[in-house]
Amino acid sequence: MPLTDPVGRPAVIELRQYTLRSGRREELIELFDREFVESQEEAGMAVLGQFRDLDDPDRFVWLRGFRDMAARHDALTAFYGGPVWAEHGPQANTTMIDSDDVLLLRPLTDASGFGAFPSQRPQAGAPAPERFVSATVWSFPPGRHEGISLVRDGLLPLLHRTGSAPLAALTTETASNTFPRLPVRTGENVAAVFASYPDESAHREHQARVRAHPRARDEILPGLEREQTAAPRVLRLAPTGRSLLS
């Protein structure tokens, strides 16, 4: 099926992490990939990626993007007020314990957002690709920019030099939530780097090369450790069959 392109390169991205009722992740993935992909894109947003969390069988992670915050309001209003959500939303909600773990993000630099996507999206029911996606999220004190700068100016160039380029590097979108019906986490100051590998061993090898690099070992990683409010969270993700990001 041809891929719609309602937003181009999205400037606003939601990282959504859902905690589900035991054993119901596959039900939600089947419903999501069948009913909630084209219908959301027709409303004016981009469904970027859907993933199984490899560390929690009852966790579903996904990303969607918008042209800007005003477009986000219009797209979400259209979708959640529309017929597809009215028909299938109640079933989706029954699979969930919590859907409020949401980070509102934007590209860290002009060139670090999610780029070009395939011209076609796999059909519903397509097999999952044999790929491994990681999302590493650093949290820093509100209002402090040193940690963000270390990721932007130190870690990102090093990731490019030591292995495959990240899919995207994002940071907190500080604008107010334009669709308060769906909560987002507030008071956040994060950097998030998304990367894709043929398998998890390739990811581990890349991380080892980064840690062994003199600048990372002596400057970047110690600096991040000083600035962060907690250890970075690493999401180990397996794309679903219809995920654009893989």
ChimeraX commands (.cxc) that place a marker at each C-alpha (Angstrom):
marker #1 position 0.00,0.00,0.00 radius 0.5
marker #1 position 1.43,3.45,-0.86 radius 0.5
marker #1 position 2.67,5.33,2.16 radius 0.5
marker #1 position 0.97,8.61,2.93 radius 0.5
marker #1 position 3.20,11.53,3.85 radius 0.5
marker #1 position 1.07,13.91,5.92 radius 0.5
marker #1 position 3.90,15.64,7.79 radius 0.5
marker #1 position 7.18,15.29,5.87 radius 0.5
marker #1 position 10.03,15.30,8.39 radius 0.5
marker #1 position 8.16,15.55,11.71 radius 0.5
marker #1 position 9.20,18.37,14.01 radius 0.5
marker #1 position 7.18,17.07,16.97 radius 0.5
marker #1 position 7.39,13.42,18.03 radius 0.5
marker #1 position 5.62,11.45,20.74 radius 0.5
marker #1 position 7.42,8.51,22.36 radius 0.5
marker #1 position 4.57,6.50,23.84 radius 0.5
marker #1 position 5.11,3.55,26.23 radius 0.5
marker #1 position 2.05,1.54,27.21 radius 0.5
marker #1 position 1.80,-0.90,30.10 radius 0.5
marker #1 position -0.68,-3.59,29.10 radius 0.5
marker #1 position -2.76,-6.20,30.84 radius 0.5
marker #1 position -1.00,-9.52,31.09 radius 0.5
marker #1 position -0.89,-11.45,27.84 radius 0.5
marker #1 position -2.71,-8.90,25.69 radius 0.5
marker #1 position 0.14,-7.27,23.74 radius 0.5
marker #1 position -0.41,-9.33,20.59 radius 0.5
marker #1 position -4.10,-8.42,20.62 radius 0.5
marker #1 position -3.24,-4.72,20.73 radius 0.5
marker #1 position -0.57,-5.01,18.02 radius 0.5
marker #1 position -2.96,-6.81,15.67 radius 0.5
marker #1 position -5.66,-4.21,16.28 radius 0.5
marker #1 position -3.24,-1.29,16.03 radius 0.5
marker #1 position -1.61,-2.43,12.80 radius 0.5
marker #1 position -4.99,-3.20,11.23 radius 0.5
marker #1 position -7.05,-0.19,12.31 radius 0.5
marker #1 position -4.86,2.63,13.66 radius 0.5
marker #1 position -2.12,3.19,11.07 radius 0.5
marker #1 position -3.81,4.59,7.95 radius 0.5
marker #1 position -6.61,6.15,10.01 radius 0.5
marker #1 position -4.16,8.24,12.04 radius 0.5
marker #1 position -2.18,9.26,8.98 radius 0.5
marker #1 position -5.38,10.30,7.20 radius 0.5
marker #1 position -6.02,12.59,10.19 radius 0.5
marker #1 position -2.67,14.35,9.61 radius 0.5
marker #1 position 0.02,12.58,11.63 radius 0.5
marker #1 position 2.74,10.03,10.84 radius 0.5
marker #1 position 2.84,6.64,12.55 radius 0.5
marker #1 position 6.61,6.17,12.68 radius 0.5
marker #1 position 7.23,2.98,14.60 radius 0.5
marker #1 position 5.53,0.25,16.63 radius 0.5
marker #1 position 7.57,-2.07,18.83 radius 0.5
marker #1 position 7.52,-4.95,21.25 radius 0.5
marker #1 position 9.59,-4.13,24.34 radius 0.5
marker #1 position 12.04,-7.02,24.62 radius 0.5
marker #1 position 12.39,-6.55,28.39 radius 0.5
marker #1 position 8.68,-6.61,29.21 radius 0.5
marker #1 position 6.14,-8.84,27.46 radius 0.5
marker #1 position 3.35,-6.52,28.60 radius 0.5
marker #1 position 4.79,-3.32,27.18 radius 0.5
marker #1 position 4.07,-1.73,23.78 radius 0.5
marker #1 position 6.16,1.20,22.55 radius 0.5
marker #1 position 5.37,3.42,19.59 radius 0.5
marker #1 position 6.21,6.73,17.95 radius 0.5
marker #1 position 4.13,9.19,15.99 radius 0.5
marker #1 position 5.07,12.52,14.47 radius 0.5
marker #1 position 3.51,15.85,13.58 radius 0.5
marker #1 position 4.48,18.86,11.49 radius 0.5
marker #1 position 4.20,21.20,14.51 radius 0.5
marker #1 position 2.23,21.63,17.73 radius 0.5
marker #1 position -0.76,23.26,16.03 radius 0.5
marker #1 position -0.94,20.39,13.55 radius 0.5
marker #1 position -0.72,17.97,16.48 radius 0.5
marker #1 position -3.82,19.50,18.02 radius 0.5
marker #1 position -5.77,19.32,14.78 radius 0.5
marker #1 position -4.70,15.76,13.95 radius 0.5
marker #1 position -5.43,14.36,17.40 radius 0.5
marker #1 position -8.76,16.16,17.55 radius 0.5
marker #1 position -9.73,14.65,14.19 radius 0.5
marker #1 position -8.61,11.12,15.05 radius 0.5
marker #1 position -9.93,10.80,18.60 radius 0.5
marker #1 position -13.17,12.46,17.59 radius 0.5
marker #1 position -13.52,10.28,14.51 radius 0.5
marker #1 position -15.29,7.05,13.63 radius 0.5
marker #1 position -12.31,4.66,13.74 radius 0.5
marker #1 position -11.43,5.49,17.35 radius 0.5
marker #1 position -15.13,5.47,18.31 radius 0.5
marker #1 position -15.43,1.93,16.94 radius 0.5
marker #1 position -12.10,0.39,17.95 radius 0.5
marker #1 position -10.78,2.61,20.75 radius 0.5
marker #1 position -12.76,0.87,23.51 radius 0.5
marker #1 position -11.20,-2.49,22.62 radius 0.5
marker #1 position -7.72,-0.94,22.56 radius 0.5
marker #1 position -8.30,0.64,25.96 radius 0.5
marker #1 position -9.28,-2.69,27.50 radius 0.5
marker #1 position -5.75,-4.01,26.78 radius 0.5
marker #1 position -4.07,-1.18,28.72 radius 0.5
marker #1 position -3.23,-0.53,32.35 radius 0.5
marker #1 position -1.42,2.73,31.67 radius 0.5
marker #1 position -1.01,4.85,28.53 radius 0.5
marker #1 position 0.27,8.09,30.08 radius 0.5
marker #1 position 4.02,7.43,29.85 radius 0.5
marker #1 position 4.54,9.83,26.95 radius 0.5
marker #1 position 7.52,12.03,26.11 radius 0.5
marker #1 position 6.91,14.98,23.79 radius 0.5
marker #1 position 10.09,15.45,21.75 radius 0.5
marker #1 position 11.64,17.44,18.90 radius 0.5
marker #1 position 14.84,16.94,16.85 radius 0.5
marker #1 position 17.99,17.78,18.77 radius 0.5
marker #1 position 19.45,19.50,15.69 radius 0.5
marker #1 position 18.10,20.47,12.28 radius 0.5
marker #1 position 19.62,17.30,10.83 radius 0.5
marker #1 position 18.90,14.81,13.63 radius 0.5
marker #1 position 15.19,14.14,13.16 radius 0.5
marker #1 position 13.71,11.04,11.57 radius 0.5
marker #1 position 14.54,11.11,7.88 radius 0.5
marker #1 position 13.27,9.42,4.75 radius 0.5
marker #1 position 10.95,6.45,5.08 radius 0.5
marker #1 position 10.15,3.56,2.73 radius 0.5
marker #1 position 7.83,4.40,-0.15 radius 0.5
marker #1 position 5.51,1.58,0.92 radius 0.5
marker #1 position 4.42,0.24,4.27 radius 0.5
marker #1 position 3.97,-3.53,4.69 radius 0.5
marker #1 position 0.40,-4.77,4.73 radius 0.5
marker #1 position -1.33,-5.70,7.98 radius 0.5
marker #1 position -0.22,-9.16,9.05 radius 0.5
marker #1 position 3.25,-8.83,7.50 radius 0.5
marker #1 position 6.00,-10.68,9.41 radius 0.5
marker #1 position 8.10,-8.65,11.79 radius 0.5
marker #1 position 11.50,-7.63,10.38 radius 0.5
marker #1 position 14.56,-9.24,11.88 radius 0.5
marker #1 position 15.98,-5.99,13.19 radius 0.5
marker #1 position 16.88,-4.57,16.61 radius 0.5
marker #1 position 16.06,-0.98,17.56 radius 0.5
marker #1 position 17.41,0.78,20.63 radius 0.5
marker #1 position 16.19,3.97,22.25 radius 0.5
marker #1 position 18.49,5.47,24.88 radius 0.5
marker #1 position 16.97,8.23,27.01 radius 0.5
marker #1 position 19.07,10.45,29.26 radius 0.5
marker #1 position 17.35,12.62,31.87 radius 0.5
marker #1 position 18.89,15.87,33.08 radius 0.5
marker #1 position 17.82,18.51,35.61 radius 0.5
marker #1 position 15.24,20.95,34.24 radius 0.5
marker #1 position 16.81,24.08,32.80 radius 0.5
marker #1 position 20.32,22.64,32.52 radius 0.5
marker #1 position 21.81,22.35,29.04 radius 0.5
marker #1 position 25.22,20.81,29.65 radius 0.5
marker #1 position 24.04,17.20,29.30 radius 0.5
marker #1 position 22.08,17.94,26.14 radius 0.5
marker #1 position 25.15,19.65,24.69 radius 0.5
marker #1 position 27.32,16.61,25.46 radius 0.5
marker #1 position 24.93,14.36,23.57 radius 0.5
marker #1 position 24.63,16.78,20.65 radius 0.5
marker #1 position 28.25,17.87,20.26 radius 0.5
marker #1 position 30.11,14.87,21.67 radius 0.5
marker #1 position 28.18,11.62,21.57 radius 0.5
marker #1 position 26.35,12.01,18.25 radius 0.5
marker #1 position 29.48,12.67,16.16 radius 0.5
marker #1 position 31.18,9.75,17.90 radius 0.5
marker #1 position 28.28,7.42,17.13 radius 0.5
marker #1 position 28.59,8.37,13.47 radius 0.5
marker #1 position 32.34,7.72,13.43 radius 0.5
marker #1 position 32.24,4.36,15.21 radius 0.5
marker #1 position 29.28,2.69,13.52 radius 0.5
marker #1 position 25.99,3.17,11.74 radius 0.5
marker #1 position 24.38,6.57,12.11 radius 0.5
marker #1 position 21.48,6.84,14.57 radius 0.5
marker #1 position 17.95,6.92,13.23 radius 0.5
marker #1 position 17.34,10.15,15.15 radius 0.5
marker #1 position 18.41,12.20,18.14 radius 0.5
marker #1 position 15.67,14.09,19.95 radius 0.5
marker #1 position 15.20,16.31,22.97 radius 0.5
marker #1 position 12.26,17.59,25.01 radius 0.5
marker #1 position 9.64,19.70,23.25 radius 0.5
marker #1 position 8.96,22.42,25.82 radius 0.5
marker #1 position 5.74,23.80,24.30 radius 0.5
marker #1 position 2.56,23.24,26.27 radius 0.5
marker #1 position 0.53,20.15,25.50 radius 0.5
marker #1 position -1.92,21.19,22.78 radius 0.5
marker #1 position -4.18,18.17,23.36 radius 0.5
marker #1 position -4.63,17.82,27.14 radius 0.5
marker #1 position -7.04,14.90,26.71 radius 0.5
marker #1 position -3.84,12.85,26.25 radius 0.5
marker #1 position -1.37,13.58,29.07 radius 0.5
marker #1 position 2.37,13.88,28.48 radius 0.5
marker #1 position 5.18,13.85,31.03 radius 0.5
marker #1 position 5.92,17.38,32.22 radius 0.5
marker #1 position 9.05,18.91,33.75 radius 0.5
marker #1 position 11.28,16.69,31.60 radius 0.5
marker #1 position 14.68,17.56,30.15 radius 0.5
marker #1 position 15.81,14.59,28.10 radius 0.5
marker #1 position 17.91,13.56,25.15 radius 0.5
marker #1 position 16.86,10.43,23.27 radius 0.5
marker #1 position 18.90,8.61,20.64 radius 0.5
marker #1 position 17.27,5.98,18.43 radius 0.5
marker #1 position 19.39,3.47,16.51 radius 0.5
marker #1 position 18.83,0.40,14.35 radius 0.5
marker #1 position 20.98,-2.70,13.94 radius 0.5
marker #1 position 20.74,-6.07,12.18 radius 0.5
marker #1 position 20.60,-7.72,15.60 radius 0.5
marker #1 position 21.38,-7.05,19.24 radius 0.5
marker #1 position 24.96,-8.29,18.99 radius 0.5
marker #1 position 25.71,-5.54,16.45 radius 0.5
marker #1 position 24.30,-3.02,18.92 radius 0.5
marker #1 position 26.52,-4.35,21.71 radius 0.5
marker #1 position 29.59,-4.23,19.47 radius 0.5
marker #1 position 28.89,-0.62,18.54 radius 0.5
marker #1 position 28.43,0.36,22.16 radius 0.5
marker #1 position 31.72,-1.31,23.04 radius 0.5
marker #1 position 33.51,0.71,20.34 radius 0.5
marker #1 position 32.01,3.91,21.71 radius 0.5
marker #1 position 33.01,3.12,25.30 radius 0.5
marker #1 position 36.57,2.28,24.21 radius 0.5
marker #1 position 37.05,5.56,22.34 radius 0.5
marker #1 position 39.39,7.86,24.32 radius 0.5
marker #1 position 37.12,10.90,24.09 radius 0.5
marker #1 position 34.08,8.93,25.19 radius 0.5
marker #1 position 35.99,7.23,28.01 radius 0.5
marker #1 position 37.69,10.38,29.32 radius 0.5
marker #1 position 35.22,13.16,28.58 radius 0.5
marker #1 position 31.79,12.41,27.14 radius 0.5
marker #1 position 30.58,9.50,29.28 radius 0.5
marker #1 position 31.92,10.89,32.59 radius 0.5
marker #1 position 30.34,14.23,31.72 radius 0.5
marker #1 position 26.98,12.64,31.05 radius 0.5
marker #1 position 27.19,10.72,34.30 radius 0.5
marker #1 position 27.82,13.97,36.20 radius 0.5
marker #1 position 24.90,15.74,34.56 radius 0.5
marker #1 position 22.23,13.03,34.53 radius 0.5
marker #1 position 19.62,12.65,37.24 radius 0.5
marker #1 position 19.55,8.85,36.84 radius 0.5
marker #1 position 21.17,6.18,34.74 radius 0.5
marker #1 position 20.02,6.38,31.11 radius 0.5
marker #1 position 17.10,4.17,30.21 radius 0.5
marker #1 position 17.76,1.86,27.27 radius 0.5
marker #1 position 14.71,0.49,25.48 radius 0.5
marker #1 position 15.40,-2.76,23.61 radius 0.5
marker #1 position 12.80,-2.89,20.87 radius 0.5
marker #1 position 11.61,-5.31,18.19 radius 0.5
marker #1 position 9.65,-3.66,15.36 radius 0.5
marker #1 position 6.23,-4.98,14.42 radius 0.5
marker #1 position 5.49,-6.00,10.85 radius 0.5
marker #1 position 4.11,-2.56,9.89 radius 0.5
marker #1 position 6.66,-0.36,11.65 radius 0.5
marker #1 position 8.37,2.15,9.34 radius 0.5
marker #1 position 11.32,2.29,11.73 radius 0.5
marker #1 position 13.22,-0.97,11.82 radius 0.5
marker link #1:1,2 radius 0.2
marker link #1:2,3 radius 0.2
marker link #1:3,4 radius 0.2
marker link #1:4,5 radius 0.2
marker link #1:5,6 radius 0.2
marker link #1:6,7 radius 0.2
marker link #1:7,8 radius 0.2
marker link #1:8,9 radius 0.2
marker link #1:9,10 radius 0.2
marker link #1:10,11 radius 0.2
marker link #1:11,12 radius 0.2
marker link #1:12,13 radius 0.2
marker link #1:13,14 radius 0.2
marker link #1:14,15 radius 0.2
marker link #1:15,16 radius 0.2
marker link #1:16,17 radius 0.2
marker link #1:17,18 radius 0.2
marker link #1:18,19 radius 0.2
marker link #1:19,20 radius 0.2
marker link #1:20,21 radius 0.2
marker link #1:21,22 radius 0.2
marker link #1:22,23 radius 0.2
marker link #1:23,24 radius 0.2
marker link #1:24,25 radius 0.2
marker link #1:25,26 radius 0.2
marker link #1:26,27 radius 0.2
marker link #1:27,28 radius 0.2
marker link #1:28,29 radius 0.2
marker link #1:29,30 radius 0.2
marker link #1:30,31 radius 0.2
marker link #1:31,32 radius 0.2
marker link #1:32,33 radius 0.2
marker link #1:33,34 radius 0.2
marker link #1:34,35 radius 0.2
marker link #1:35,36 radius 0.2
marker link #1:36,37 radius 0.2
marker link #1:37,38 radius 0.2
marker link #1:38,39 radius 0.2
marker link #1:39,40 radius 0.2
marker link #1:40,41 radius 0.2
marker link #1:41,42 radius 0.2
marker link #1:42,43 radius 0.2
marker link #1:43,44 radius 0.2
marker link #1:44,45 radius 0.2
marker link #1:45,46 radius 0.2
marker link #1:46,47 radius 0.2
marker link #1:47,48 radius 0.2
marker link #1:48,49 radius 0.2
marker link #1:49,50 radius 0.2
marker link #1:50,51 radius 0.2
marker link #1:51,52 radius 0.2
marker link #1:52,53 radius 0.2
marker link #1:53,54 radius 0.2
marker link #1:54,55 radius 0.2
marker link #1:55,56 radius 0.2
marker link #1:56,57 radius 0.2
marker link #1:57,58 radius 0.2
marker link #1:58,59 radius 0.2
marker link #1:59,60 radius 0.2
marker link #1:60,61 radius 0.2
marker link #1:61,62 radius 0.2
marker link #1:62,63 radius 0.2
marker link #1:63,64 radius 0.2
marker link #1:64,65 radius 0.2
marker link #1:65,66 radius 0.2
marker link #1:66,67 radius 0.2
marker link #1:67,68 radius 0.2
marker link #1:68,69 radius 0.2
marker link #1:69,70 radius 0.2
marker link #1:70,71 radius 0.2
marker link #1:71,72 radius 0.2
marker link #1:72,73 radius 0.2
marker link #1:73,74 radius 0.2
marker link #1:74,75 radius 0.2
marker link #1:75,76 radius 0.2
marker link #1:76,77 radius 0.2
marker link #1:77,78 radius 0.2
marker link #1:78,79 radius 0.2
marker link #1:79,80 radius 0.2
marker link #1:80,81 radius 0.2
marker link #1:81,82 radius 0.2
marker link #1:82,83 radius 0.2
marker link #1:83,84 radius 0.2
marker link #1:84,85 radius 0.2
marker link #1:85,86 radius 0.2
marker link #1:86,87 radius 0.2
marker link #1:87,88 radius 0.2
marker link #1:88,89 radius 0.2
marker link #1:89,90 radius 0.2
marker link #1:90,91 radius 0.2
marker link #1:91,92 radius 0.2
marker link #1:92,93 radius 0.2
marker link #1:93,94 radius 0.2
marker link #1:94,95 radius 0.2
marker link #1:95,96 radius 0.2
marker link #1:96,97 radius 0.2
marker link #1:97,98 radius 0.2
marker link #1:98,99 radius 0.2
marker link #1:99,100 radius 0.2
marker link #1:100,101 radius 0.2
marker link #1:101,102 radius 0.2
marker link #1:102,103 radius 0.2
marker link #1:103,104 radius 0.2
marker link #1:104,105 radius 0.2
marker link #1:105,106 radius 0.2
marker link #1:106,107 radius 0.2
marker link #1:107,108 radius 0.2
marker link #1:108,109 radius 0.2
marker link #1:109,110 radius 0.2
marker link #1:110,111 radius 0.2
marker link #1:111,112 radius 0.2
marker link #1:112,113 radius 0.2
marker link #1:113,114 radius 0.2
marker link #1:114,115 radius 0.2
marker link #1:115,116 radius 0.2
marker link #1:116,117 radius 0.2
marker link #1:117,118 radius 0.2
marker link #1:118,119 radius 0.2
marker link #1:119,120 radius 0.2
marker link #1:120,121 radius 0.2
marker link #1:121,122 radius 0.2
marker link #1:122,123 radius 0.2
marker link #1:123,124 radius 0.2
marker link #1:124,125 radius 0.2
marker link #1:125,126 radius 0.2
marker link #1:126,127 radius 0.2
marker link #1:127,128 radius 0.2
marker link #1:128,129 radius 0.2
marker link #1:129,130 radius 0.2
marker link #1:130,131 radius 0.2
marker link #1:131,132 radius 0.2
marker link #1:132,133 radius 0.2
marker link #1:133,134 radius 0.2
marker link #1:134,135 radius 0.2
marker link #1:135,136 radius 0.2
marker link #1:136,137 radius 0.2
marker link #1:137,138 radius 0.2
marker link #1:138,139 radius 0.2
marker link #1:139,140 radius 0.2
marker link #1:140,141 radius 0.2
marker link #1:141,142 radius 0.2
marker link #1:142,143 radius 0.2
marker link #1:143,144 radius 0.2
marker link #1:144,145 radius 0.2
marker link #1:145,146 radius 0.2
marker link #1:146,147 radius 0.2
marker link #1:147,148 radius 0.2
marker link #1:148,149 radius 0.2
marker link #1:149,150 radius 0.2
marker link #1:150,151 radius 0.2
marker link #1:151,152 radius 0.2
marker link #1:152,153 radius 0.2
marker link #1:153,154 radius 0.2
marker link #1:154,155 radius 0.2
marker link #1:155,156 radius 0.2
marker link #1:156,157 radius 0.2
marker link #1:157,158 radius 0.2
marker link #1:158,159 radius 0.2
marker link #1:159,160 radius 0.2
marker link #1:160,161 radius 0.2
marker link #1:161,162 radius 0.2
marker link #1:162,163 radius 0.2
marker link #1:163,164 radius 0.2
marker link #1:164,165 radius 0.2
marker link #1:165,166 radius 0.2
marker link #1:166,167 radius 0.2
marker link #1:167,168 radius 0.2
marker link #1:168,169 radius 0.2
marker link #1:169,170 radius 0.2
marker link #1:170,171 radius 0.2
marker link #1:171,172 radius 0.2
marker link #1:172,173 radius 0.2
marker link #1:173,174 radius 0.2
marker link #1:174,175 radius 0.2
marker link #1:175,176 radius 0.2
marker link #1:176,177 radius 0.2
marker link #1:177,178 radius 0.2
marker link #1:178,179 radius 0.2
marker link #1:179,180 radius 0.2
marker link #1:180,181 radius 0.2
marker link #1:181,182 radius 0.2
marker link #1:182,183 radius 0.2
marker link #1:183,184 radius 0.2
marker link #1:184,185 radius 0.2
marker link #1:185,186 radius 0.2
marker link #1:186,187 radius 0.2
marker link #1:187,188 radius 0.2
marker link #1:188,189 radius 0.2
marker link #1:189,190 radius 0.2
marker link #1:190,191 radius 0.2
marker link #1:191,192 radius 0.2
marker link #1:192,193 radius 0.2
marker link #1:193,194 radius 0.2
marker link #1:194,195 radius 0.2
marker link #1:195,196 radius 0.2
marker link #1:196,197 radius 0.2
marker link #1:197,198 radius 0.2
marker link #1:198,199 radius 0.2
marker link #1:199,200 radius 0.2
marker link #1:200,201 radius 0.2
marker link #1:201,202 radius 0.2
marker link #1:202,203 radius 0.2
marker link #1:203,204 radius 0.2
marker link #1:204,205 radius 0.2
marker link #1:205,206 radius 0.2
marker link #1:206,207 radius 0.2
marker link #1:207,208 radius 0.2
marker link #1:208,209 radius 0.2
marker link #1:209,210 radius 0.2
marker link #1:210,211 radius 0.2
marker link #1:211,212 radius 0.2
marker link #1:212,213 radius 0.2
marker link #1:213,214 radius 0.2
marker link #1:214,215 radius 0.2
marker link #1:215,216 radius 0.2
marker link #1:216,217 radius 0.2
marker link #1:217,218 radius 0.2
marker link #1:218,219 radius 0.2
marker link #1:219,220 radius 0.2
marker link #1:220,221 radius 0.2
marker link #1:221,222 radius 0.2
marker link #1:222,223 radius 0.2
marker link #1:223,224 radius 0.2
marker link #1:224,225 radius 0.2
marker link #1:225,226 radius 0.2
marker link #1:226,227 radius 0.2
marker link #1:227,228 radius 0.2
marker link #1:228,229 radius 0.2
marker link #1:229,230 radius 0.2
marker link #1:230,231 radius 0.2
marker link #1:231,232 radius 0.2
marker link #1:232,233 radius 0.2
marker link #1:233,234 radius 0.2
marker link #1:234,235 radius 0.2
marker link #1:235,236 radius 0.2
marker link #1:236,237 radius 0.2
marker link #1:237,238 radius 0.2
marker link #1:238,239 radius 0.2
marker link #1:239,240 radius 0.2
marker link #1:240,241 radius 0.2
marker link #1:241,242 radius 0.2
marker link #1:242,243 radius 0.2
marker link #1:243,244 radius 0.2
marker link #1:244,245 radius 0.2
marker link #1:245,246 radius 0.2
view
